[in-house]
Amino acid sequence: MLDHPRSAALYRAAQNSLLGGVPMNWMKKWAGPFPIFVKSAKGAHFTDVDNRDYIDLCLGDTGAMTGHSPDVVAEAVARQARQGITLMLPTEDSLWVGEELKRRFGLPLWQFTLTATDANRFAIRIAREITQRNKILVFQYCYHGTVDESFATMHADGTVGPRRGNIGPPVNPAETTRVVEFNDLPALEAALQHNDVACILAEPAMTNVGIILPDEGYWAAAQTLARRYGSLLIVDETHTICAGPGGCTREWKLTPDILVFGKPIGSGIPGATYGCSEEVAQRISARIHLEDCDVGGIGGTLAGNALSLAAMRATLEHVLVPTAFERMIELAKRFTDGVAAEIRAANLPWNVTRLGARAEYTFTPHPPRNGSESYAASDFELERFLHLYALNRGVLLTPFHNMALMCPATTESDVDEHTKTFAAAIQELIT
Ligand SMILES: Cc1ncc(COP(=O)(O)O)c(C=O)c1O
């Protein structure tokens, strides 16, 4: 409080007009009695309203993986904002972005939405429509945005129900969703064998319950199973884009039927995309009629708007480029090396994992292989201690677990500062 008087005062004043004192309910989850209010952000840093500077390893939970307000994007957005923001008509940028997405991910045809949640929701609708099946399959403790079908968890007896915290589920998700553990091929096959799964909605590596990497050969086998049982594969690269310019899809040569990518695609200007295979495209056109295309539950007035597309073009052309990924990945290696050394030195039963430019520490001796293992290892109080300790020393981690992300503007000294803070926090814990 003493160090953040203006944030504390703004939070108190916000109780008068904002539900819970925050503009969006997740912002209550930051460690500490109130969230810090931001004055400005640039690159890998931001300054709060009390003029304290922070190294930002949260980066808007990936929305700002490009670094905050890259100049080239800010200029493209400013230029476009003066020339029209939204029209419900295409601009030329959409072609450039479509071609670039095709080149990066290998899927031929693309559509735009405002959020990755919407892209997932529309991809699910398409999968249901063209397969004429009603269930979707997700992995235990996945996160794909506020998609109703995905807030389902599997209980110890194998039955499915609403995930803890699920607010007002429209139906019991057992009606819409099958849930299996990641990295469990027999369970996946057993679920697909019901022949009612329209699609598997998956992150290629789980990132929202800590990082969980696929076993060697997992995706090759899982893709074969999906095809054998007539289920589509939707790969959600919204976070796993940290693996490289074409996400895990390109790195691991995956062949999804539909691919979703949002958040950093426009450097945080709202926008997301989904792309599909030629076969999916043909099956869609066979079932969707021109006269009904505006009331079919896919689309949005502001989706594909001129401003989003200008931001996406500038981001993909100049910011999230191969050389930037090379740097970011090296920095993430430095991060994991530093954290692993401190964990070893303190003899703690913890580990640190990395996926491209993203790193995460978990409170288990070995990296978890599935969502349940990772969820069981989480420790809310310990996380909050580590997050608040870092925040008070000028380092911001995501509020949800122990994730750190590198952006093109992150420096080695930013990474080392985190390692130093992490080491000091551990010392306080063990002494
Ligand atoms: C993998 C994944 N997909 C989709 C989303 C949804 O993104 P948004 O909240 O921007 O709709 C998220 C958000 O965290 C995510 O992690």
The ligand as a Tripos MOL2 file, in Angstrom:
@<TRIPOS>MOLECULE
LIG
   16    16     1     0     0
SMALL
NO_CHARGES

@<TRIPOS>ATOM
      1 C1         -5.2470  -21.2800  -25.6620 C.3       1 LIG1
      2 C2         -6.2150  -20.1650  -25.5870 C.ar      1 LIG1
      3 N1         -7.1740  -20.0610  -26.5100 N.ar      1 LIG1
      4 C3         -8.0620  -19.0690  -26.5060 C.ar      1 LIG1
      5 C4         -8.0380  -18.1170  -25.5170 C.ar      1 LIG1
      6 C5         -9.0610  -17.0150  -25.5200 C.3       1 LIG1
      7 O1         -8.5220  -15.7910  -25.8230 O.3       1 LIG1
      8 P1         -9.4430  -14.4850  -25.6180 P.3       1 LIG1
      9 O2         -9.6440  -14.3530  -24.1480 O.co2     1 LIG1
     10 O3         -8.6200  -13.3990  -26.2000 O.co2     1 LIG1
     11 O4        -10.7130  -14.7360  -26.3480 O.co2     1 LIG1
     12 C6         -7.0730  -18.1740  -24.5170 C.ar      1 LIG1
     13 C7         -7.0220  -17.1640  -23.4430 C.2       1 LIG1
     14 O5         -6.2700  -17.2420  -22.5050 O.2       1 LIG1
     15 C8         -6.1300  -19.2220  -24.5550 C.ar      1 LIG1
     16 O6         -5.1840  -19.3390  -23.6220 O.3       1 LIG1
@<TRIPOS>BOND
     1     1     2 1
     2     2     3 ar
     3     2    15 ar
     4     3     4 ar
     5     4     5 ar
     6     5     6 1
     7     5    12 ar
     8     6     7 1
     9     7     8 1
    10     8     9 2
    11     8    10 1
    12     8    11 1
    13    12    13 1
    14    12    15 ar
    15    13    14 2
    16    15    16 1
@<TRIPOS>SUBSTRUCTURE
     1 LIG1         1 GROUP 0 **** ****
